């Protein structure tokens, strides 16, 4: 089961959208990818942390960032 606080930043015809997995509507649509990433990180942070996945214009994930206090799957301790 995925974290409901996760968000994806994706390109749309009307700008860059911040969407939750399986959501029918975007949380927000901005003019720039940079603004969408900032808004996504704020949304995820306010919800308790999680992952922000950034998609390129081609739709492929090009970056991912864990927003604290989320659990970073790339951070291996131990």
Z-matrix of the N, CA and C atoms (Angstrom, degrees):
N
C 1 1.444
C 2 1.527 1 108.73
N 3 1.322 2 116.93 1 131.55
C 4 1.461 3 120.12 2 -177.61
C 5 1.524 4 110.82 3 -84.03
N 6 1.307 5 114.70 4 156.37
C 7 1.457 6 121.55 5 178.53
C 8 1.521 7 109.00 6 -69.84
N 9 1.328 8 118.91 7 125.16
C 10 1.467 9 120.41 8 -179.09
C 11 1.527 10 112.75 9 -68.06
N 12 1.332 11 117.84 10 -11.20
C 13 1.455 12 120.87 11 178.58
C 14 1.523 13 112.39 12 -85.36
N 15 1.318 14 118.64 13 -7.32
C 16 1.461 15 121.42 14 179.95
C 17 1.526 16 110.35 15 -68.13
N 18 1.339 17 115.55 16 147.78
C 19 1.459 18 120.72 17 177.89
C 20 1.522 19 109.18 18 -137.74
N 21 1.329 20 115.23 19 152.69
C 22 1.455 21 123.09 20 176.09
C 23 1.523 22 108.03 21 -119.38
N 24 1.333 23 116.14 22 138.45
C 25 1.456 24 122.38 23 174.38
C 26 1.522 25 106.21 24 -103.20
N 27 1.344 26 116.37 25 116.66
C 28 1.459 27 121.24 26 -174.22
C 29 1.525 28 111.03 27 -131.35
N 30 1.336 29 116.24 28 150.25
C 31 1.463 30 122.63 29 177.81
C 32 1.519 31 109.75 30 -80.44
N 33 1.330 32 115.09 31 134.44
C 34 1.470 33 121.78 32 173.44
C 35 1.517 34 108.23 33 -129.75
N 36 1.319 35 116.55 34 171.00
C 37 1.464 36 120.24 35 179.02
C 38 1.522 37 112.20 36 -61.52
N 39 1.333 38 117.07 37 -30.88
C 40 1.468 39 120.98 38 -176.70
C 41 1.525 40 113.51 39 -97.26
N 42 1.334 41 118.09 40 8.92
C 43 1.468 42 120.94 41 178.17
C 44 1.515 43 111.27 42 138.74
N 45 1.328 44 115.55 43 -150.45
C 46 1.458 45 123.02 44 178.98
C 47 1.521 46 108.74 45 -109.57
N 48 1.331 47 116.14 46 126.71
C 49 1.462 48 121.55 47 -175.16
C 50 1.517 49 111.57 48 -107.80
N 51 1.322 50 114.88 49 146.00
C 52 1.465 51 122.61 50 171.74
C 53 1.526 52 105.68 51 -105.07
N 54 1.330 53 116.01 52 116.64
C 55 1.461 54 119.82 53 -176.68
C 56 1.525 55 111.23 54 -128.60
N 57 1.312 56 115.05 55 144.50
C 58 1.459 57 121.65 56 173.47
C 59 1.526 58 108.16 57 -85.22
N 60 1.327 59 117.45 58 151.20
C 61 1.466 60 119.24 59 176.87
C 62 1.532 61 110.28 60 -56.52
N 63 1.317 62 116.41 61 135.24
C 64 1.468 63 123.85 62 177.82
C 65 1.529 64 113.79 63 66.68
N 66 1.337 65 118.63 64 12.59
C 67 1.466 66 120.74 65 178.80
C 68 1.523 67 109.84 66 -80.81
N 69 1.317 68 115.61 67 146.93
C 70 1.460 69 120.87 68 177.81
C 71 1.525 70 111.39 69 -86.82
N 72 1.336 71 116.70 70 -22.66
C 73 1.453 72 121.22 71 -178.88
C 74 1.524 73 109.63 72 -129.50
N 75 1.322 74 114.79 73 153.57
C 76 1.462 75 120.68 74 177.39
C 77 1.527 76 109.74 75 -75.82
N 78 1.328 77 115.79 76 148.06
C 79 1.465 78 120.56 77 173.82
C 80 1.517 79 109.81 78 -69.34
N 81 1.335 80 115.58 79 -38.59
C 82 1.466 81 121.88 80 -179.64
C 83 1.527 82 108.28 81 -159.72
N 84 1.334 83 116.53 82 152.27
C 85 1.465 84 122.59 83 173.41
C 86 1.520 85 106.98 84 -125.72
N 87 1.339 86 116.59 85 129.62
C 88 1.460 87 121.97 86 -179.16
C 89 1.526 88 109.87 87 -121.78
N 90 1.328 89 115.41 88 168.48
C 91 1.468 90 120.37 89 179.15
C 92 1.521 91 112.58 90 -77.16
N 93 1.338 92 116.79 91 -30.04
C 94 1.463 93 119.77 92 -176.28
C 95 1.521 94 111.48 93 -122.56
N 96 1.322 95 115.31 94 155.00
C 97 1.459 96 120.69 95 177.08
C 98 1.531 97 109.91 96 -65.58
N 99 1.316 98 116.56 97 -39.37
C 100 1.466 99 120.88 98 -179.87
C 101 1.528 100 110.87 99 -58.63
N 102 1.328 101 117.32 100 -44.96
C 103 1.464 102 120.44 101 178.59
C 104 1.526 103 111.50 102 -64.84
N 105 1.330 104 116.50 103 -38.15
C 106 1.466 105 120.39 104 179.27
C 107 1.528 106 111.07 105 -65.92
N 108 1.328 107 117.07 106 -39.30
C 109 1.465 108 120.54 107 178.12
C 110 1.527 109 110.19 108 -63.99
N 111 1.313 110 116.57 109 -44.83
C 112 1.471 111 120.77 110 178.50
C 113 1.515 112 111.04 111 -59.91
N 114 1.327 113 116.90 112 -45.61
C 115 1.472 114 120.58 113 179.62
C 116 1.518 115 111.46 114 -65.32
N 117 1.337 116 117.05 115 -39.99
C 118 1.470 117 120.82 116 179.39
C 119 1.521 118 110.52 117 -62.05
N 120 1.328 119 117.00 118 -43.78
C 121 1.465 120 120.49 119 179.59
C 122 1.523 121 111.15 120 -64.83
N 123 1.320 122 117.54 121 -37.02
C 124 1.467 123 121.13 122 176.94
C 125 1.521 124 110.75 123 -65.14
N 126 1.320 125 116.58 124 -45.97
C 127 1.469 126 121.45 125 179.99
C 128 1.524 127 110.82 126 -60.28
N 129 1.331 128 116.09 127 -48.52
C 130 1.468 129 120.81 128 -178.95
C 131 1.524 130 110.81 129 -65.36
N 132 1.319 131 117.22 130 -41.75
C 133 1.467 132 120.81 131 178.52
C 134 1.516 133 112.20 132 -62.41
N 135 1.322 134 116.79 133 -43.04
C 136 1.467 135 120.99 134 179.26
C 137 1.524 136 112.01 135 -66.85
N 138 1.326 137 116.64 136 -24.47
C 139 1.467 138 121.19 137 -179.32
C 140 1.527 139 112.39 138 -90.38
N 141 1.334 140 117.58 139 2.88
C 142 1.460 141 119.60 140 176.93
C 143 1.504 142 114.81 141 107.27
N 144 1.318 143 118.15 142 7.56
C 145 1.459 144 120.90 143 177.32
C 146 1.509 145 112.95 144 98.51
N 147 1.322 146 115.24 145 159.47
C 148 1.462 147 121.98 146 -180.00
C 149 1.508 148 110.10 147 161.80
N 150 1.317 149 116.82 148 -158.62
C 151 1.461 150 123.06 149 -177.15
C 152 1.525 151 111.74 150 -107.70
N 153 1.331 152 116.05 151 140.54
C 154 1.459 153 122.94 152 170.42
C 155 1.521 154 106.30 153 -115.00
N 156 1.324 155 116.93 154 119.22
C 157 1.464 156 122.57 155 178.11
C 158 1.522 157 108.47 156 -106.29
N 159 1.326 158 116.45 157 126.77
C 160 1.456 159 122.37 158 -177.66
C 161 1.520 160 108.75 159 -105.04
N 162 1.329 161 115.84 160 122.49
C 163 1.459 162 122.06 161 179.39
C 164 1.523 163 109.33 162 -99.33
N 165 1.315 164 116.62 163 143.68
C 166 1.454 165 121.21 164 174.52
C 167 1.520 166 110.26 165 -79.68
N 168 1.320 167 116.56 166 179.54
C 169 1.468 168 120.87 167 178.63
C 170 1.519 169 111.83 168 -61.15
N 171 1.344 170 116.92 169 -24.51
C 172 1.466 171 121.36 170 179.55
C 173 1.531 172 112.39 171 -81.40
N 174 1.340 173 117.08 172 -4.08
C 175 1.459 174 121.35 173 178.50
C 176 1.515 175 115.28 174 91.41
N 177 1.332 176 116.98 175 -10.95
C 178 1.463 177 120.62 176 -179.65
C 179 1.524 178 110.27 177 -82.55
N 180 1.337 179 115.66 178 144.44
C 181 1.460 180 120.00 179 177.33
C 182 1.523 181 108.24 180 -67.02
N 183 1.332 182 116.10 181 125.36
C 184 1.463 183 120.74 182 -179.85
C 185 1.511 184 112.29 183 -111.45
N 186 1.339 185 117.36 184 -14.10
C 187 1.467 186 121.06 185 178.68
C 188 1.522 187 108.77 186 -160.64
N 189 1.322 188 115.29 187 154.20
C 190 1.460 189 121.53 188 174.83
C 191 1.513 190 108.03 189 -143.03
N 192 1.316 191 115.80 190 145.28
C 193 1.457 192 120.35 191 -177.83
C 194 1.525 193 109.01 192 -140.95
N 195 1.319 194 116.23 193 134.39
C 196 1.449 195 121.33 194 175.65
C 197 1.519 196 108.45 195 -89.57
N 198 1.327 197 115.36 196 128.21
C 199 1.458 198 121.43 197 177.21
C 200 1.514 199 106.77 198 -100.38
N 201 1.318 200 116.66 199 124.37
C 202 1.465 201 121.35 200 -177.41
C 203 1.508 202 110.52 201 -64.64
N 204 1.300 203 118.28 202 149.93
C 205 1.449 204 128.14 203 5.89
C 206 1.508 205 113.06 204 -90.46
N 207 1.307 206 117.43 205 35.09
C 208 1.459 207 121.58 206 179.67
C 209 1.513 208 112.69 207 -61.82
N 210 1.307 209 116.41 208 166.61
C 211 1.459 210 123.42 209 -180.00
C 212 1.521 211 108.07 210 -96.64
N 213 1.336 212 117.76 211 107.40
C 214 1.464 213 121.93 212 -177.78
C 215 1.522 214 109.29 213 -76.65
N 216 1.339 215 118.15 214 112.16
C 217 1.467 216 120.51 215 -179.03
C 218 1.529 217 112.22 216 -67.79
N 219 1.324 218 118.54 217 -16.43
C 220 1.464 219 121.82 218 179.41
C 221 1.520 220 111.77 219 -89.45
N 222 1.321 221 118.18 220 -7.53
C 223 1.457 222 122.19 221 -178.44
C 224 1.529 223 109.02 222 -94.10
N 225 1.326 224 115.88 223 99.76
C 226 1.462 225 121.20 224 -176.98
C 227 1.513 226 108.76 225 -99.48
N 228 1.321 227 115.16 226 118.40
C 229 1.468 228 120.77 227 178.25
C 230 1.523 229 107.69 228 -117.23
N 231 1.294 230 113.58 229 141.88
C 232 1.398 231 111.92 230 170.91
C 233 1.402 232 124.56 231 129.82
